[in-house]
Amino acid sequence: MTPAPPIAPKLARRRRLAWQAFRVGVIAAVWVALVLALVLVWFGRDLPRPEAALDAVRRPGLTLQDRAGRTFATFGDVVGDPLRLGDMPRFLPAAAVAVEDRRFYRHPGIDLIGVARAAFVNLRALRLVQGGSTITQQVAKNLFLTNARTFHRKVQEFMLTLWLEHTFSKAEILEIWLNRVYLGSGAWGVDAAARMYFGVSARKLNLWQCAVLAGVPRAPSRLNPRNDPAAAAARGREVLAAMADTGVISKAEADTAGAQIAFSPRPATAGWFADWAADASQALISPGADAVLHTTLDTRLQAAVETRLAATLDGPGAAAGVGQGAVVALDAATGAVRVMVGGRDWRTSPYNRATSARRQPGSAFKPIVWLTALEHGLRPDDTVLDAPLRIGTWSPQNFDGSFHGTVTLEDALAQSLNTAAVRIMQQAGGPRAVAAVARRLGIMGSLPDDLSLALGTGEVGLLELSTAYATLFNGGRLVVPQAIDAIEADRRTVRVPRPAQDRVVDPDLAAMMVRMMAVVVSRGSGRAAAVPGKLVAGKTGTTQDYRDAWFVGAVGGTVIGVWLGNDDGRPMKGVSGSGLPARLFREVAIELR
């Protein structure tokens, strides 16, 4: 029997090399796996708990609605109802996928084709035009991570993306994105944004509204309808075109919907009122709770007054050296504030000159002096001497430098006679008696304890003085200015109780004051405030060197207060309360319904 030939040395060497290569490969694989495990442990050591996907931490949201139920301001992070895809119009998720992640249903969370396409487009444009992040990646980043552009964060985003794709279905991931995406102006999620921008739930959005919302996430601060309606509309048409490209809608439907995009007129700024109301709410809501404030604001009137004040300051006010102004309007019977404009522009100067600034009211303080005189037995038809007067080194003068001799109290108020005012204060118990009446009407600041108080040398706030006037116009009941009618929290709406309206002025005396202030408008210093066909009563006020000019009065149960001046106290050029403030009062009064 012939023995088998020995294995060729060449074949043996091949087998030996193959075995060695296999061993090296196994060892390398083990080391790679070990290194990868260590890398994952390293990057995962500070990874947020992914189970918190639906419990993301956010700031409590505060939504402010006007008296008609329209949202005009928000604070914190505002969210709406969490919606399922089935609750939404079919166009909404379709629009999001079309513009944000067309291959959403086909990729495993990371879209390599999309990344390559975005890189090519950005390279050709030499700037960042497209992003390559999928919707799943955006959920991972927005819910768990920061916007830091670091390798560490990108690896964590990759890990969380894979976890999300493994844990949730595509529909659930899209739901999370739609309910949590930031859509500008403090609105998180499509329902909050739909209510803020369109006044409806996301359940009721039409095609073009869905497209507009889907376009906002690219640049929420710039593309939302509140900040830039034109940019939001243009972006909405881009989304509609993308939806047509993907076959969700036809090109004709896209063109029709694009032509329908139209936003409601931009609401009033109302920033001063919003800040004031939000501060007032802090003592009424639980810390950390979301809440909706149903306020007393009339946004239509607010917008009109903002426009009127701006026109006054930019037109005749600019020529007369008037730098700032403030206007308030409140219901005389309840103290509900309907309008609060605290300056020229809240965006550039949120300081509230209606509530925080304290200025000398001049003759706008005189009704309190006259009321004190009535309480001491004087009557409108009683007489007082208007003649030169010297008290020590002080010699008050009338505005026009002339004197009128013996006049009635009614005529003295109508003509705003200074020497008569000082004599009336002397007969009414002096400055302390007048200060006591002022405090009873709600003016709580310190007032000078001398006869100059008759000429309005104490400092008051515009809202404070206007509220004091409200007591005279409502028959003598004290009111406290109110911003909030009701608070909605924890799915309950609770009305805010009104402070007790104690009677602090005899109604007959209040009626006498209204009659005298009506004469101020009909034939006195306030004639420029008259409104044909309406009873208007009020008082002008001008301080030394024209540093402050006021008109405070009422028409149809609404008290309107106007102040014009400069923050630094710089004198204006001949602006008195009988001029620009009275005319602005008249313009606001005409806007009342």
C-alpha positions in Angstrom: 0.0 0.0 0.0 1.4 3.3 -1.0 1.6 5.9 1.8 -0.3 9.2 1.4 1.8 12.1 0.2 2.7 14.6 2.9 0.8 17.9 3.1 2.6 20.4 1.0 4.6 22.9 3.0 2.9 25.8 1.2 -0.6 24.7 2.2 0.4 24.2 5.8 1.9 27.7 5.9 -1.4 29.1 4.6 -3.4 27.3 7.3 -1.1 28.5 10.0 -1.4 32.1 8.7 -5.1 31.8 8.5 -5.3 30.5 12.1 -3.1 33.3 13.3 -5.2 35.9 11.4 -8.3 34.4 13.0 -6.8 34.7 16.5 -5.7 38.3 15.9 -9.2 39.1 14.5 -10.9 37.6 17.6 -8.6 39.5 19.9 -9.0 42.7 18.0 -12.8 42.3 18.0 -12.7 41.7 21.7 -10.6 44.8 22.2 -12.8 46.9 19.9 -15.8 45.7 21.8 -14.2 46.5 25.1 -13.1 50.0 23.9 -16.6 50.6 22.4 -18.1 49.6 25.7 -15.8 51.9 27.6 -16.6 54.7 25.2 -20.3 54.1 25.6 -19.9 54.1 29.4 -17.8 57.3 29.2 -20.4 59.1 27.1 -23.3 57.6 29.0 -22.1 58.5 32.4 -24.0 61.8 32.4 -26.7 60.7 30.0 -30.2 61.8 31.1 -32.7 59.2 31.9 -34.5 58.5 28.6 -37.6 57.3 30.6 -38.2 61.0 31.3 -39.0 61.7 27.6 -42.6 62.7 28.4 -41.8 64.4 31.7 -39.4 67.1 30.5 -38.8 69.8 33.0 -40.0 73.3 31.9 -40.8 76.6 33.4 -44.4 77.1 34.6 -46.5 78.8 31.9 -48.6 81.9 32.5 -51.1 82.8 29.7 -52.9 86.2 29.7 -56.2 86.6 27.9 -58.1 89.8 27.4 -61.7 90.3 28.4 -62.9 88.7 25.1 -60.8 85.5 25.7 -58.0 86.3 23.3 -54.4 85.6 24.3 -52.2 88.7 24.2 -49.2 87.7 26.3 -47.4 84.7 27.8 -44.7 84.1 30.4 -42.7 80.9 31.0 -43.2 77.8 28.8 -46.7 77.5 27.6 -48.1 74.2 26.6 -51.4 73.1 25.2 -53.3 69.8 25.3 -51.2 66.7 24.5 -52.6 65.3 21.3 -52.4 62.0 19.5 -51.8 61.9 15.8 -55.4 60.9 15.3 -56.5 64.1 17.1 -54.7 66.3 14.6 -55.7 67.3 11.1 -53.9 64.8 8.8 -52.0 67.7 7.2 -50.1 68.6 10.4 -47.9 65.5 10.8 -47.6 65.3 7.0 -46.3 68.9 6.8 -43.8 68.2 9.6 -42.4 65.1 7.8 -42.4 66.9 4.4 -40.3 69.8 5.6 -38.3 68.3 8.5 -37.6 64.7 7.6 -38.9 63.2 4.4 -37.4 59.8 5.0 -38.7 59.7 8.5 -40.6 56.4 8.0 -37.8 54.7 6.2 -34.6 55.4 8.2 -33.6 53.9 11.5 -33.3 57.3 13.3 -30.1 58.4 11.5 -30.6 59.4 7.8 -27.2 59.0 6.1 -28.7 60.0 2.7 -30.2 63.1 4.3 -26.9 64.0 5.9 -25.0 63.6 2.6 -27.6 65.7 0.8 -27.4 68.5 3.4 -23.6 68.5 3.3 -23.7 68.8 -0.5 -26.2 71.7 -0.4 -24.3 73.5 2.3 -21.0 73.0 0.5 -22.4 74.4 -2.7 -23.9 77.4 -1.0 -20.8 77.9 1.2 -23.1 78.4 4.2 -25.5 76.4 6.4 -28.7 76.0 4.3 -29.9 72.6 5.3 -29.6 70.5 8.4 -29.3 66.7 8.5 -31.0 66.0 11.8 -33.9 63.7 11.7 -37.1 64.2 13.7 -35.9 61.4 16.0 -32.6 63.2 16.5 -34.4 66.5 17.2 -36.5 64.7 19.9 -33.3 63.3 21.5 -31.6 66.7 21.4 -34.6 68.9 22.5 -35.8 66.6 25.3 -32.6 65.6 26.8 -29.6 67.6 25.7 -28.4 71.1 25.1 -27.6 72.9 21.8 -23.9 72.7 22.5 -22.0 71.8 19.3 -19.6 69.3 20.8 -18.5 65.8 19.9 -19.6 64.6 23.3 -23.2 65.9 22.8 -23.4 64.4 19.3 -22.4 61.0 20.6 -25.0 61.2 23.3 -27.6 62.3 20.7 -26.7 59.2 18.6 -27.2 56.9 21.6 -30.5 58.5 22.6 -31.7 58.4 19.0 -31.2 54.6 18.8 -32.9 54.2 22.2 -35.9 56.2 21.0 -36.2 54.2 17.7 -36.0 51.0 19.7 -38.5 52.1 22.4 -41.1 54.0 20.5 -42.9 53.5 17.3 -42.5 56.1 14.5 -46.0 57.5 15.3 -45.1 57.9 18.9 -41.9 59.7 18.1 -43.7 62.0 15.8 -46.3 62.7 18.5 -43.6 63.5 21.0 -42.0 65.9 18.5 -45.3 67.7 17.7 -46.3 68.0 21.3 -42.9 69.2 22.5 -41.3 71.2 19.7 -40.6 74.9 20.4 -42.7 77.2 18.2 -41.7 80.6 19.4 -43.2 83.2 21.8 -42.9 80.7 24.7 -45.2 78.1 23.0 -44.2 74.5 23.3 -46.1 72.1 21.1 -48.6 72.5 18.3 -51.6 73.0 20.4 -50.2 75.8 22.4 -48.9 77.5 19.3 -52.2 77.0 17.5 -54.1 78.7 20.3 -51.5 81.5 20.5 -51.2 82.3 16.8 -54.7 81.3 15.5 -56.9 81.3 18.5 -58.0 77.7 18.0 -56.9 74.2 19.2 -54.5 72.3 16.9 -57.4 69.9 16.3 -59.1 72.6 14.2 -56.2 73.9 12.1 -56.7 74.2 8.3 -54.1 73.3 5.7 -52.3 76.6 5.5 -52.2 76.9 9.3 -50.6 73.5 9.5 -48.0 74.5 7.0 -47.2 77.7 8.9 -46.7 75.8 12.2 -44.6 73.1 10.6 -42.3 75.9 9.2 -41.6 77.6 12.5 -39.1 75.1 14.1 -36.3 76.1 11.7 -36.1 79.6 13.4 -38.8 79.9 16.1 -38.0 83.5 17.1 -38.0 84.7 13.5 -40.6 82.6 11.7 -43.5 82.7 14.1 -46.5 84.8 13.1 -46.4 87.1 16.1 -42.8 88.3 15.5 -42.7 88.4 11.7 -45.9 87.7 9.9 -44.3 88.1 6.5 -41.5 85.7 7.2 -44.0 83.2 8.6 -46.2 83.4 5.6 -43.2 82.9 3.2 -42.0 79.9 5.2 -45.6 78.5 5.2 -45.6 78.6 1.4 -42.3 76.7 1.3 -43.8 74.0 3.5 -46.8 73.8 1.2 -44.5 73.4 -1.8 -42.6 70.6 0.1 -45.9 68.9 0.8 -46.8 69.0 -2.9 -43.3 67.6 -3.8 -44.0 64.6 -1.5 -47.4 64.0 -2.9 -49.3 64.8 0.2 -51.3 67.5 -1.6 -51.5 68.6 -5.2 -49.7 71.7 -6.5 -53.1 73.3 -7.0 -54.0 72.7 -3.4 -50.6 74.2 -2.3 -51.1 77.3 -4.5 -54.7 77.8 -3.2 -53.6 77.4 0.5 -50.6 79.6 0.0 -52.9 82.4 -1.3 -55.1 82.0 1.8 -52.3 82.7 4.3 -53.4 85.8 6.3 -52.8 86.6 9.9 -55.0 88.7 12.2 -53.8 92.3 12.8 -50.9 92.3 15.2 -52.2 92.7 18.7 -51.4 95.6 21.0 -48.1 95.4 22.8 -49.9 95.6 26.2 -46.5 94.8 27.7 -47.0 97.2 30.6 -50.4 95.7 31.5 -49.1 92.2 31.1 -46.2 92.8 33.5 -48.5 94.5 36.0 -51.1 91.7 35.8 -48.4 88.9 36.0 -47.0 90.5 39.2 -50.4 90.8 40.7 -51.1 87.1 40.0 -48.1 85.8 41.9 -50.0 85.9 45.2 -53.0 84.2 43.7 -51.6 81.1 42.1 -49.7 78.1 43.4 -45.9 78.2 42.9 -44.9 76.2 39.8 -48.4 75.9 38.5 -49.5 76.6 35.0 -52.3 79.2 34.9 -54.4 81.3 32.5 -55.3 84.8 33.6 -58.6 86.1 32.4 -57.9 89.8 32.6 -59.8 93.1 32.3 -57.8 94.4 29.3 -59.6 95.6 26.2 -57.0 94.8 23.5 -58.9 96.7 20.8 -58.9 99.9 22.8 -55.3 99.2 24.0 -54.1 99.0 20.4 -55.9 102.2 19.5 -54.5 104.1 22.5 -50.9 102.9 21.8 -51.3 104.2 18.3 -52.8 107.5 19.4 -50.0 108.1 22.0 -47.3 107.2 19.5 -48.8 109.6 17.0 -48.9 112.4 19.6 -45.3 111.9 20.7 -44.0 111.5 17.1 -46.0 114.5 15.8 -46.8 117.6 17.8 -45.1 116.1 20.9 -41.8 115.9 19.2 -42.0 119.6 18.1 -42.8 120.6 21.7 -40.1 118.6 23.4 -42.3 115.8 24.8 -40.3 112.6 25.1 -42.7 110.3 27.0 -46.3 109.8 27.9 -48.7 107.4 29.7 -52.4 106.6 29.4 -54.7 104.5 31.6 -58.4 103.8 31.3 -60.4 102.0 34.0 -64.0 101.3 34.8 -65.2 103.8 37.4 -67.6 101.4 39.1 -65.3 98.5 39.5 -61.7 99.7 39.1 -61.2 97.2 36.2 -58.3 98.5 34.1 -59.1 98.5 30.4 -56.0 100.2 29.0 -52.5 100.7 30.3 -49.9 102.4 28.2 -46.8 103.0 30.2 -44.7 104.8 27.7 -43.7 105.3 24.0 -42.7 101.7 23.3 -42.6 98.8 25.7 -40.1 96.9 23.6 -37.4 99.6 24.1 -38.6 100.9 27.5 -40.7 98.5 29.6 -40.6 101.0 32.5 -44.2 101.6 33.4 -44.8 105.3 33.8 -48.5 104.6 34.5 -47.8 102.7 37.8 -44.2 103.3 38.8 -43.5 107.0 38.0 -44.5 109.6 40.5 -44.8 113.1 39.3 -46.3 116.4 40.4 -50.0 116.6 39.2 -50.3 120.3 39.3 -53.9 121.5 39.1 -55.1 117.9 38.4 -54.9 117.6 42.2 -57.3 120.4 42.8 -60.5 118.3 42.8 -59.3 116.7 46.0 -58.9 120.2 47.5 -62.4 121.2 46.4 -63.8 117.9 47.8 -62.3 118.7 51.1 -63.9 122.1 51.0 -67.3 120.5 50.2 -66.9 118.3 53.2 -66.2 121.4 55.3 -69.5 122.9 54.3 -68.7 125.0 51.2 -70.8 124.5 48.1 -70.1 125.0 44.3 -72.0 128.3 44.3 -70.2 129.8 47.3 -67.6 132.4 46.5 -63.9 132.8 47.0 -61.5 135.7 46.3 -59.0 135.4 43.5 -56.6 138.1 44.2 -52.9 138.6 44.9 -51.7 136.5 47.9 -48.5 136.4 49.9 -47.7 133.8 52.5 -44.2 134.5 53.9 -42.0 134.7 50.9 -44.3 132.7 48.7 -46.7 134.4 46.3 -48.7 132.0 44.1 -49.7 133.2 40.7 -52.4 132.2 38.3 -51.4 130.6 35.0 -52.1 133.7 32.9 -50.9 136.1 35.5 -54.3 137.8 35.9 -56.8 137.8 38.8 -60.6 137.5 38.6 -61.8 138.9 41.9 -64.7 137.2 43.6 -65.6 134.0 41.8 -67.7 130.9 42.7 -65.9 127.6 43.6 -67.3 126.2 40.4 -65.7 128.9 38.3 -62.5 128.8 40.3 -62.1 125.1 39.4 -63.2 125.6 35.8 -60.5 128.4 35.3 -58.0 126.5 37.5 -57.3 129.6 39.6 -54.3 129.1 41.9 -54.8 131.9 44.5 -58.4 130.8 44.9 -57.2 127.2 45.4 -54.9 128.2 48.2 -57.7 130.2 49.9 -60.1 127.3 49.6 -57.5 125.0 51.2 -57.2 127.4 54.1 -61.0 127.4 54.6 -61.0 123.6 54.3 -58.7 122.8 57.2 -55.3 123.2 55.6 -52.9 120.8 53.9 -53.4 118.0 56.5 -57.1 117.9 56.0 -56.6 117.7 52.2 -53.9 115.0 52.6 -56.3 113.0 54.8 -59.0 113.1 52.0 -56.4 112.1 49.4 -55.4 109.0 51.5 -59.1 108.1 51.8 -59.3 108.2 48.0 -56.3 105.9 47.7 -53.4 108.3 47.2 -50.9 106.8 49.7 -47.6 108.6 48.9 -46.3 111.3 51.2 -47.7 114.8 50.5 -46.2 118.2 51.5 -47.5 119.7 54.7 -47.9 123.2 53.4 -50.3 125.3 51.3 -48.4 124.5 48.1 -50.3 121.2 48.1 -53.2 123.1 46.8 -51.3 123.6 43.6 -50.4 119.9 43.3 -46.8 119.9 44.5 -47.1 116.4 46.0 -46.1 113.4 43.8 -48.6 110.9 42.6 -48.9 108.1 40.0 -51.1 108.3 37.0 -53.1 105.1 37.8 -53.2 106.2 41.5 -54.7 109.6 40.7 -57.1 108.2 38.0 -58.4 105.7 40.6 -59.0 108.5 43.0 -61.1 110.3 40.4 -63.0 107.0 39.9 -64.4 107.3 43.4 -65.8 110.7 42.5 -67.4 109.4 39.3 -69.0 106.3 40.8 -70.9 108.0 43.6 -68.3 107.9 46.3 -67.2 104.3 46.6 -63.5 103.4 46.9 -62.2 101.2 44.1 -58.9 99.4 43.8 -57.4 99.1 40.3 -57.9 95.5 39.1 -56.2 93.5 36.3 -57.6 90.0 36.8 -61.2 88.8 36.6 -60.5 85.0 37.0 -57.7 82.5 37.2 -57.8 79.1 35.4 -55.5 76.5 36.9 -55.6 72.7 37.4 -58.6 72.7 35.1 -60.6 74.9 37.4 -61.6 78.5 36.9 -61.9 80.7 40.0 -63.1 84.2 39.9 -60.9 86.7 41.8 -62.9 88.4 44.6 -63.2 92.1 44.4 -62.1 94.2 47.4 -65.0 95.7 49.4 -66.1 99.0 47.9 -66.6 101.1 51.0 -68.3 104.4 50.6 -65.7 107.0 51.4 -67.4 110.1 49.9 -70.9 111.3 50.4 -72.8 110.6 47.1 -74.2 114.1 47.0 -70.8 115.7 47.3 -69.4 113.3 44.6 -72.2 114.5 42.3 -71.3 118.1 43.0 -67.7 117.3 42.1 -68.7 115.7 38.8 -70.9 118.8 38.0 -68.0 121.2 38.6 -65.6 119.1 36.6 -68.1 119.0 33.7 -67.9 122.8 33.7 -64.1 122.5 33.4 -64.7 120.8 30.1 -67.7 122.7 28.9 -66.4 126.3 29.4 -63.1 126.0 31.4 -59.5 124.9 30.9 -60.5 121.5 29.6 -62.5 122.5 26.5 -60.2 120.6 24.2 -61.3 117.3 25.9 -65.0 117.8 25.0 -66.7 115.0 22.9 -69.8 116.1 21.0 -72.9 114.3 22.3 -71.2 113.0 25.5 -70.9 114.2 29.0 -67.3 114.7 29.8 -65.9 115.8 33.1 -62.3 116.2 34.2 -59.4 118.4 35.2 -56.3 119.7 33.5 -52.9 119.9 35.3 -49.6 121.6 34.5 -46.5 121.9 36.6 -43.9 124.5 36.9 -41.9 125.2 33.7 -44.1 122.8 31.8 -42.4 119.7 33.2 -45.6 117.7 33.5 -49.0 118.0 31.7 -52.1 116.0 32.7 -55.7 115.5 31.9 -57.8 113.1 34.0 -61.5 112.8 33.5 -64.4 110.5 32.7 -66.8 109.8 29.9 -69.6 107.1 29.9 -68.4 105.5 33.2 -64.8 105.2 32.1 -62.0 107.2 33.7 -59.2 108.1 31.4 -55.9 109.5 32.7 -53.2 111.1 30.5 -49.7 112.3 31.4 -47.1 113.8 29.1 -43.6 114.8 30.0 -39.9 113.7 30.0 -38.3 111.0 32.2 -35.5 113.4 33.3 -37.9 116.2 34.1 -36.8 118.4 31.2 -39.3 121.2 30.5 -41.5 120.9 27.5 -42.2 123.8 25.2 -45.4 125.3 26.5 -47.3 122.0 26.8 -50.1 122.4 29.3 -52.8 120.0 30.4 -55.4 122.0 28.4 -53.4 121.2 25.2 -52.0 117.9 24.1 -53.2 115.9 27.1 -56.8 117.1 26.7 -56.8 116.4 23.0 -55.3 112.9 23.6 -58.0 112.3 26.2 -60.6 113.3 23.6 -59.2 110.9 21.0 -59.2 108.0 23.5 -62.8 108.9 24.6 -64.0 108.7 21.0 -62.5 105.2 20.7 -64.7 104.0 23.6 -67.7 101.8 22.7 
